[in-house]
Amino acid sequence: MASSLERPLDHRYRGEHPVRTLAYLLRADRRRLAVAVGVFTVKHSPVWLLPLITAAIIDTVVQHQPISRLWLSTGVIMLILLVNYPLHLLYVRLLYGSVRRMGTTLRSALCTRMQQLSIGYHSRVSAGVLQAKVVRDVETVEQMVQQTAETGLGAGTVLVGGLVIIGIRTPEFLPVFLIVVPAAALVVARLRARLRTHNEHFRHEVETLSSRVTEMTRLIPVTRAHGLEGKALRRMDGTLHRLLTSGMRLDLVNGRFGSLAWVVLNVVGVLVLAGAALISYYGVWGVTAGDVVMLSAFLTTLTNSTTTLAGLAPVITKGLESVRSVGEVLQAPELEDNEGKTELTSLRGAVTFQNVGHAYDSGRPAVRDFSLSVAPGETIALVGASGAGKSTVLNLVIGFIRPTSGRLLLDGTDMNSLDLRTYRRFLSVVPQESILFDGTIRENVAYGMDDADEETVRAALRDANALEFVDRLPQGLDTVVGERGARLSGGQRQRLAIARALIRDPRVLVLDEATSALDTQSEALVQQALSRLLHGRTTFVVAHRLSTVRGADRIVVMGDGRIQEIGTHEELLRRGGAYTALNSGQAA
């Protein structure tokens, strides 16, 4: 199963037509789809056989033919109608099952690719946009395939069956019908280019709306606290107005398209019907009354079928645009490449920066000429003003970004040659804003540690100074924390994040402003927990409060992406340099 879910990721998608992508996604179910087409053709045959049967019944009555022909015609059509029910259920199971599997495969491929894409990609692309691609775009693709199969097959079998019957029974009228179908196809081709452009624009507006809604919901506490509801709504109204304008423009193009196709086809239909009636009236070509009725019925069904096929153009265009939208993620090049690289089975925790530099897309280096050797078990604190490059150094240690110059070594091995997934088994991160999901305390602490028993979880909570408040909760370890830990205080959330780090027993630890958002009492509890967490581990700490880094083995003072000073708290104060200035500013 896993391999089938990964196929759409690394398959030859790049730049290909979305129809080929769909064909690839549905390849595993091609036999089921072929059987589904055959079953549909049989179950749908009454629609194009009924005019022929009707013509035979009318000619039997008008021309006083043997009554047995009436019973034969009735029996044939009744038999086909009765088998429709079981055949339809079989068709639904075959077709819709294939489409649902394709949608599941595509969503799994998107989620897998999002896990593989770089942090830089996720910092640029809104979570709301990615959510829209996984939910809305895949649903649109599913609906396109279902509607195209259901409606398109119905219209297609009627067109083919009707034209075959007309060619056999009244071949003189076949050229007329062969003109109607290409005329409809020409209308579709002329308008389809405009439909694609408008669908693409509408899709981008929907993604922007999804991003704005996500942003608005996250900012509601800030918005309400500062009385900014009106400003937030005005900003949202601008996005909604653009979506409204884009949607109305798309609807207008679709309306023009559908109306023009309907008028053209029905005008041609009336003219053909009048001509057939005149030919039958004057006895030309031996056209019978039954033939006129049959042609009249076929004109209606073929006209509706052609209009239906034309009406599928917006659905297909929208669906193919969603395939392109999904492809923006599937073919995004910013992947963390770990394939074929050395896997780590153990780690001492020695980290060496050799003239490391890193520049983001803007081109200006965030870190430059950064050289530092960190011994296993050593605690390094990074301090400096905002924008000094501290977070960039942490992201380099985690492996979220790679050096654009210089080398970063782990136990003497270049990180570029390592499978970072195996390295991160020995790494834990405690961020400034603790990230919890809507599950129990047990699930959050033991996240990724399925073999952790209750005693192990409780020991991690105890060392994180969290057990005392967990035991007071009604359900204890099974208490649900709410989305993003909303049912807990900031200090409680942070202590759970520390427990999550402790339970992994990491060799390298990254603390990014782990206490900056806490009150004094909560900070004291968290600091006690951190002191246990740091023991014997290589640790990188970023903190604005210098009081939290005094116990570090070495403090690295950064400015403009460079190292300005290195030393202990006492050594740096004696020098009277940049660290002393930072310390004096906070003391003031």
Protein Blocks (a to p, Z undefined) as FASTA:
>chain_A
ZZmmmmmmmmckeopafklmmmmmmmmmmmmmmmmmmmmmmmmmmmmmmmmmmmmmmmmm
mnopafklmmmmmmmmmmmmmmmmmmmmmmmmmmmmmmmmmmmmmmmmmmmmmmmpcfkl
mmmpcfklmmmmmmmmmmmmmmmmmmmmmmmmmmmmmmmmmmmmmmmmmmmlmmmmmmmm
mmmmmmmmmmmmmmmmmmmmmmmmmmmmmmmmmmmmmmmmmmmmnopmmmmmmmmmmmmm
mmmmmmmmmmmmmmmmmmmmmmmmmmmmmmmmmmmmmmmmnopghiafklmmmmmmmmmm
mmmmmmmmmmmmmmmmmmmmmmmmmmmmmmocbbcdfehiacdfbdfhiacdehiacddf
kopafbghiacdddehiacddeddehilmmmmmmmmnomaccfedjddeehiafklpcfk
lmmmmgccddfbdcdddddfklmmmgoilmbcfklmmmmmmmnopmmmmmmpmnlmmlce
bjhhlmbcfklmmmmmmmmmmmnopabdcdehkllmpcfklmmmmmmmmmmmmnopacdd
ddfblmlmmmpmbdcddeehiafbgcdfklmmmnopmklmmmmmmmZZ
